Amino acid sequence: MPNASPELTAKCVNTIRMLAADAVQQANSGHPGLPMGAADMAHVLWTRYLRFDPQEPRWLGRDRFILSAGHGSMLLYGLLHLSGFDLGIEDLKRFRQLHSRTPGHPEFRHTAGVEVTSGPLGQGFGNGVGFALGQAMLSAKLGPGNPVEDHFVYAICSDGDLMEGVSAEAASFAGHHQLGRLVYLYDDNGITIDGKTSITFSEDVSKRFEAYGWHVQSVDGRAHEGIGRALDIARAELSRPSLIRVRTTIGFGAPRKAGTSGVHGAALGEEELLATRKNLGWPLEPRFLVPDDVRAYWNGVQAEKRAARAAWDGRTAAWREANAEKAALLDAHVSRAVPPDLRQKLLMGADAADATRKLSQATIQKMAALVPSVVGGSADLAESNNTDIKGGGSVAAGSFGGRNVHYGIREHAMGSIANGLAYDGLFIPFSGTFLIFSDYMRPAVRLAALSGLQSIYVWTHDSIFLGEDGPTHEPIEHLTALRAIPNLHVVRPADGLETAAAWAHALERRDGPTGLVLTRQKLAKLNRSALDQADLARGGYVVHEVPGAIVTVIATGSEVGTAQAALALLAGKGIRARLVSMPCLECFDAQPADYRERVLPSSHRIAAVEAARGLEWWRLVGKEGIVIGIDRFGASAPEKVLAEEYGFTPAKIAERIERWLGHEST
């Protein structure tokens, strides 16, 4: 760290405070309190400890920094600007404005140096656990001296992060797995929007985290040497994650609003902003000031970071030369490489009859051998989800070389931890649970879609046909709700070929998450009149063509086979209808118009069959169409009894279609 007098250090910290206060005031929107209160700890961390390269924000050897309390985004933007990242003063002046690089909450891929999309509180906390888990897993595979073995994951989190349930799940997971390169700075300012945290939050946070297996310290938020000593101790404690409880004053420097909820989520106001400048001895003009000596100091910080980068490059080059095979493995992880013939290899021999969860299990074994960066896990349901990579070994505390992660019964944290693995970009993670419990992980799924993460979800037990467990475990509205998330590809395959194709799609797709929705019950092989394997990747295709038909029936998953049997019954009555399987609506929507017209001719009457709520199908069937779905909750009974009760036997589907048509298509 460059030498600095106490006066210059104070000026550097106040620069962070005032950039935040000025930006929030100019936008008349935002959260100045956290950046102003946390500026000291952030300054110590970024100048003395954090390893980064502003010229290459995704540099492999960097430390990872997460602002879990994303509402305090101007803290991060100010640090990125001062550190030399591609974020200028004009960007700070456009805080919270349309198309700016400084949105209200940090967004991954949107701003250089932002590691995660941190908005909903607690998600960044879980993401950081995923980063640390990935670092431990990859380092274990590469062996001693490897290029990723010594970086740390740091985060600044807030009271709100620690109140949200996801952080409890993630903290428990991190403590159990002894993720020692995880260091969190807790901005303990005692204030939330509604007032003091004591109105609702009175637990002993230190004892709570100690019980989780974390190393816990407490420091004064303005004592730079104390913060530094705490970070030194935390970095040396490699057998446990660390929480440093930093006592701060929210909105420090604002003479009337500091320490109050009034500075949490609103601009200071011109009068208080002026008073803050005077209180901190800050020039009244100009706004967005970075004094020359502060700029020079940060230039010195950047020079030290460049020197650290150069030293890392030298060590890495020597390691690569001595470990060619491990270096190739590292490159496969960095690129998340998949073979060019992956789809062909996964489809080979996949035309089989079974539950799609079991067909998925067979595909997982194939793709795990082909794609080394794939890792999997389940929320204590691996036996039911069929998600184990056989022979892949399990990840455990102090033993991170396996490929199977046991998340425990923690769907919410599983989603955010898997997102952390995906954000870091060194693994392709998949995670499993029952479709009904996708509700528990929905916030993480939505953020994966928003952030364009390659995260894969294996959601099994996909309908009422899971049977006796009853309505609490039988999804009804879940397909509709998940399909409503932009950029999430929900794939519900009907047989072995579609299941293998779904996995190929998920592994080849780099711009968003994919959810595989799979059956508990065994399905028959589809009888296809012809198949171009390329059509399996189009989201929807014609399973059975019928010359002269003017009716098309769409189905997904287990209902495709049932609909095929129903159409055979209708054919016996002279009703000609063609069958379309549509495992992925979003993929089908992305096809050229002429292809979509060939699959769903505008001249046809269209029916959709799916054992779910089915609201999304109406836009395809139109006002003259019909959706055969379920508009009530399930029941506890054997699968075949439920099929009869809910009208999902071939005979009952044929009857519904016949009534709808009134034999107009004969």
N, C-alpha and C positions, 0 to 999 in steps of 0.2 A: 504494500500500500504506500502511495506517495506520502511524504511527510506533510503534515498540515498542523497549523497552530490551532489551539482551541477556538479561536475566533473564526478561522476559515472553516473548520469543521461545522461550527454552528451555522455559518452562512450556507454551507452545502446542504445541511438538513433543512434549513428554512427555505431554500430554493425548491426542494421537493414539496414542502407545505404550500408555498405560494403558487407554484404552478398548478397544484390541485385546486386551490381556492379560486384562482383567476379563471380556470377553465370552467368550473362549475358555475361561477357567477356569470360568465359570458353565455353559457348555455341556459342559464336560469333553471338548471336541472342537474341532479346528481347528488353525490354523497361526499362532501368534503371532510367529514369528521374522521373517518378511518385514515385516509392518507395523512392528515395533519397530526394525528396521534401516533401513527405507526412509522413516521418518517425516520426516527432515530434507528430503530431496529433494522429497517430496510436499508438504510445507509451503511450500517455496519456489515450486514450480510453481503450486500452487492459489492462493496469496495474491498473488503478483507477476505471474503470466503468464496463467493459464488464464482464458478469457472464458466466463462462464456466467450463466444467469438461473434461480435455483432456483424461481421462480414459473412458468416455462415451460421445462421441461427439454429440450424438443425445439426450442427457439428456433433459427431458421435461422442466425443469425449467431454461434452459440457456437463455441468451440474444441471439438474432440472429444477426450475422454480415455478411454483404454482401459487397464484393468488386465489385461494379458495373462497375468500370473502370478495367475490367478484364485483360487488357493488362499489367497492373502493378502487375501481379501475384506474382512476387518475394517479394512484400511487404507482401502479405498474407502468402506465404510459409515460409518466415523468422519468422513471428509472430507465426505461428503454431509450428515451430521447437522450438523456445524459450519458448513457452507456455507448452511444454511437450506432444504435440500431436504425433502420430505415424508417424513422419517425421524426419528422421535423416540427419546428415550432408551429408552423401553419397547421399541421395535423392536430396539435394540442388545441389550437384556437377553434378547431371545428369539432370539438368534443360533442358527442351525441347528435351530430347532424347527419342528414341523409348522405349515404355513400362515403362517409369519412372513414378513416382508418382508426378512429378512436370511438367506437360505439360504447353505449352505456355500460355493458358488461363485456369483458374480453372474449374474443371469438377466435378459435383456432382456424388457421389458414387465412385469416383476414388481416392480421397484424403481425409483422415479423417479430419473433421473440415470445409470442403468446403460445404457451404449451398446451393449454386446454381451454375449452369454452366453459368458463365458470360463471354461472348465474344462479341457478337454484342452489341454495346453501346446502353444504354437505357433499355435493357431487365432486368438487375439487379435492376434498379430503379423501374420498374413495379413489379418485383418479391417481393421487399421489401414491397410495398403497399399490396400485397396479404398476406404476412406474418402478417402484422399489422391488416389487415381485419380479418384474421382467428383468431388471438388472441382475438380481440374484440368480435367476434361472439361466440367463444367457452366459453369465460369468462362469457358472458351474459347468456348462457344456464346453466352454472354451479353455478352461484350466488356468493355472496361476500365470500372472503376468500379462493377462489379456487386456485389450484396450478399454473394456467396459467395467473392469473390476473395481475401480476406485472412485467412481463419481457418486455424488450424494443427491438425494431428492429433498428439496426444501419446500416448505409452504408457509404462508401466513394465513391463519384461520381465525375465525371470530366466534363470539358467543353463539351466534345463530348457527354456524356450522356444527358446533358441539351440541346444540339442542336437537338438531334434526336426527332422526333415527338412523339414517344411513351411516352417519359418522360412528355411531356406536357399533354397528355391525362391522364396519371397515377397521375400526380401532381394535376390536376383538380379534379379527383375522390377522392384522399386522402384529399384534402382540404375541399371539400364538405361534406365528411363523418366524418370530425373532428377526424382523426386517430392520437390521441395525443401521442401514444407510438412509433411514427415513428420519428427518428432523423437522418438526413442526413448531413454528413460533405462534403462540396463541395470544392474540391481541385482546388482553383481558381489560377492557375499558368499562365494564359494568353498565353499559347503556345499550338499549335497543330502541326501536321506533316508539314503543308505547311508554318508555320511561326507563327506570333502573331495572336491571336484570333481576334484582331481588324480588320483584313482584311475581316472578314465575320460576326463577332459576336459583335454587339455594343449595344444590348439592355440592359436595366437596370434589371439584373437578380433578384435583391432584390425586386424591385417593382413588377416584374412579379409574383414572388412567394407570395408576400403579397396579390396580387390580387386573387391568387388561394385560399387564406385563410390559408396560412402558417405563422408561426412565424419565423422571419428572424433575424439573428445576423451576424456580421462580426468581425473576430478576426485575429490577426497576427499568421501566421503559425508556428512560433518558440517560441511563448509566452505560455509556458505550463500552467501557472496559468490562463491566459486569456482563453485558450482552456477549461480548467477545469471549469471556471466560466460559460462559454457559455453552456457547457454540463449540468451543474447543473440547469441553467435556463430552458434549453430545456426540461429536464426531469421533471421539475415542471409544465411545460405548457402542461397539459393533455387534453386540449380542442382543440388543433391544432397540426398538424405535424410541425416539425421544420427543417429549413435549416440553417446550420451554414456555412457561407461563410468564408473559411480559405484561407488567402492570403499566397501563398507559392512561392518558387523559384524552378522550375523544375531542377532536377539534382544538388540540393544544395551540395556544397563541391567540385564539379569539377571546377577547376579554370578557364578554358577556355570555357567550354561547358554549364555551369550552366546558366539557363535563356534563352537558345536557343533551337530551334527545333532540333538541332543536337543531343541532348541527349534524345529526346523523344523515338525513336524506333530503336536505334542501340547501340552496345557496345561502351564503352568509348574509346577503343583502349588502347594498352599497355602504351603508353606515357602519356595519360591523366589519366589513372588509377593510375599510379605511382605518378603523380602530385596531384591527389586527396588524396592519402594516406598521402603525405607530408602535404598537406593543412589542413587535419583534424587531423594531429598528430597521424596517424594510423600506426602500425607496417608494415614494408614493406613485411614481411613474418610472418607466413604462410598466404595463402589465406583461405577464409572461417573461419576466426578466430572468436571465441566467447571467450573473455577473462574470466578468472576464476571468477573475481568479478561480471562480467555481468551474468555469469551462476548462481552464488550464489544469485544474486538479483532476477532473474527470478524463482529460486527455492522458494524464499520467496513469490513471487507473487502466485505461484501455491499452496503454503500452505494456503494462504488466500482464494483462490478460493475453495479449498477443505473444508475449514471451512464454507464458505457460502453455499456450497452444503449440508453439514451435517445439517446446520440450516434449509434449505429448506426441507430436508428429514423429519426432525422432525415435521415441520408445516404440511407437506402433510400427514404424517401418522395420525396426530390428525384430520385433515379435513376428511380423508377417514373414520375414525372411527365414526365421527359424521354425515357423509353424505353418507351412503352406497349406496343409489339410484343414487345420483349424481356421486359417484365414479364409479359405473358400467357404467354410460353414458360416463364418461371420458375414461374408458377403451375401450368402443366401438368405440370411436373416434380414440384413439391411434392405435388400431388394424385395424381400418376401417372394422370392422367385417361385413360379410354378412352371412345370414342363409345358412346352408348346402343344403337346398331344395329351394334355391332362384329361380333357373331356372324353376323348376316344378311349383312354385307358380306364376311366371310371365307368363308362357305359358298357365296356366289354364284360359280358357275363352277368349284367345287372337285370336282365329280363326274367325276374323271378316273382313268385307269389309268396307274400308274407305280410306281416304288419310293416308299415313304412318305417316305424322306429327301428325294426330289426334290419330292414333293407338299408337304412341309414347306417346302422352299426357296421355292416359289411363294407359300405363305401368309405366310412371313416378309416378303416384299417388300410384300405388301398391308398387313400389320399395322404394319410400320415406317413407312409413310406415314400411318397413322391414329393411332399412339401415339408421340409424340415422345420419351417417356422411355425407350423400349426401346433397349437396347444389347446387342450380342452379341459372342461370342468363341468361340474354339476352342483346344484344346491341340494346335496345329500340324496340325489335321485339317479345316480349313474346307472344303477341296476335297472331302473324303470325307463330312463331316457335312452339307455344303450349308448352312452357317450364315451365309455372308456377306450383309450388307445391301448390296445392289448400289447403288453411288452414294453410300454412306454414308461413305466415307473410312475410313482407318485411324488408330488412335491410335499415336503415336510420341513419342519423347523430344522435348520442346519443342513438340510439335504435337498438341494434345489435342482438336481439334474433331471428330474422326471418331466413328463409331458402331461400328466393328469393332475389338475388342481382340485382339491377337495374344499369347496367353499363353505361347507356346512349349510345350515338352513338359514341362508342369508341372501335371498334373491336380490334385494335392493343393493347391497354392497357388491354382490357378484356382478351386477350390471355395470356399476361404476368402476370396479377394479378391472374388469375386462376392457372397459373403455380406456383405462390408463395404459394397458398393454397395447391397445390399438393406437392411441395418441402417440406413444413413443415410437411406433412404427417398426419394431423389431420382431414382432410376433403377429400371427393371424390367430386371434383367440375365438374359440366357440364356447358357449356356455349353455347349460341345459336345465330345464325345469318343465313342469306341466304348463300347458297353454293357459290354464286358469290363473296361474301365478305370474304370468307376464305382467299382470297388474302391479305386482310388487316391484318390478324392475322398469316400469314404463318411463319414469323420469330419465333414467340412463339410456333407454332405447331412443327416446326422443332426442336427447343430446347427441347420440351417435349419428342419428339421421341429419341433424342440424350441422354437425361438424364434418360429415362425410367420412366417417370411420369405417374401416373394414372389420366390423365385428359381426360374428355369426351367432344366431340364437337357434337352439334346438328345442322347440316347444312340442312336447308330445301329449298324448291323451287329449286329442284335439276336438272331441265332440261329446254328445250325450252317450255315444256308444262305448265310452269307458265303463258304463254300467253301474254296478252296485254302489259305488262311492257316492252317487247321488248328486243333487243340484249344487251343493257347495263346491264340487270338483268338476262339474260339467260346463264347459264354456259355451255361451250362447252369443253374447255381443262382442266377443273378443276379436274375431276376425274383422268385423266391421270397424272396430275401434283402432286396431293396429293398421289396417289399410288406409285409415284417415291420416296417418302420419306421413307427411311428404318425405320422399327419398328413402323410405323403408320399403324394401322389397319383401313382401310376404308371399312365400311359395308353399303351396299345399299340394304335394305330389300325389298321384293316384296309383302308382305301382313302382316297380324297381327301376325301370328306365327313367321315369320322371324324378325319382329320388336321387339317382346318380347325377342326372342333369342339373338338379337343384344345387347339389354340392359343387359341381363344376362352376355353376354361375356364381355362387357365393365366394369361391376361391379366386375366380378371375376378376370379379368386380372390385374396384379400388375406390369408388367414390361414395360409398354408403354401406349401411348394414343390411343384412339379409336374415330373415326369419324363416326357418324351415318348420312347417306345421305338420306333425306326423301322427299316425294312428296308433292306438293300442291294439286294435283288433286286426286280424289277418285279412288281407285283400287278395282277390284273384287277379291274375294277369289280364290286362286289357286285350281285347280282340281288335286289332287295328287293321283297317282295310289296306292301308299303305302307310309307310312312315319315312319321312325325310328327317334324319336325326337332327338336322339344323332347326327343324320346327320346334323341337323340345326346348330350345333356348328363346323362343319368341313369346313366351308367356301364355299363348293359347294357340291351339291348332285343331284341325279336323281329325277326330279319331276314326269316324266311320262316315263315309260319304254315301249318300243315297240318291241316285239319279231321279230327277223329277220332284224331289222334296221341296216344299216351301216352308218347312218348319225346321228350326234349329234349336237343339237343347244344349245348354251349357251346364257343366258340372265341374266340381273340384274334388280332389282327395277321394275319400271312400265312396262318395256319391257318384263318381264317374262309372264305376262298375255297376252300381245299382241302376243308374239311368240307362246304361247299355242294355241291361236285362229288361227294363221297362219298355224300351223302344222295340225290342224284339217282340214283346207282347202286343204292342201297338201295330207292328208290321203285320202280325197275324190277323188284324182287323182291317188291314188295308190303309192304315195311317202311316204315311212315309215321313220320317223325320231323321235328320242327320245329327250326329253327336260331336260336340266340341269339348275338349278338356282345356280348362283355363287355370293352370296352377298359379300364375302370377299376373294379376290385373295390371300392375304398374308396368311390367315388362311388355304386356300386350299393348297397352296404351302408347308405348314408345315405338311401335312398329309403323312402317309406312301405311298411309291411308289405303292404298290398293290391297295390301296384305290383309288389313283388318276387314275390308269389304269382302274379300274372298272367304274369310273365316265366318263372318257374320253378315251375310248379304242383307242390304237394306230392304230388299223385297220380301224377306222372310219374316214370319212371326217367330218370336224368340221367347224361350222359357229358360229360367235358371234354376238349378237344383243344388242346394247346399244345406246341410244340417246345422244352420246357424241363423243369426238375425237377418242377414242378407240385404240390408238397406242399400248397399252400394251397387247391387245388380240392376236396380231399376233404371239407371242411366243407359244400360246396354239393352235391356228388354223393351224399353219404351212403354207408352201408355196402353198399347195393345198387348203387351207381353204379360208374363206371369212369373213370380218368384215363389218357388216352393221352398220355404224355409221354416224357421221355428221362431215364434213370437212369445214364448213363455219359457220359464225355467225348466230344467230337466227333472228327473225323478230317479229314485234308487230302485233298480230292477236289472235283470240280465239284459244283455245287448239286444237279443232278438225280440224280447218283449217290448223294449223301448222303440225299436224300429217299427213294430206294428202299431204301438200307441201313438207315435208321432208322425206316422204316415210316410215312412222311408223304406218301405218294401217295394220291390219292382211292381207288384200289382197295384199298390196304392198310388205310386207315382204315375203309373200308366193311366189309372182312373182319373187323377187330377188333370193330366194333360188332355185326356179325351173329353172331359167335361168342358175344359177351357176352349178347346178347338171346336166342339160341337160337330165333329167329323167334317169340318170345312176343308181339310187337307186330304181327304180320301180321293 
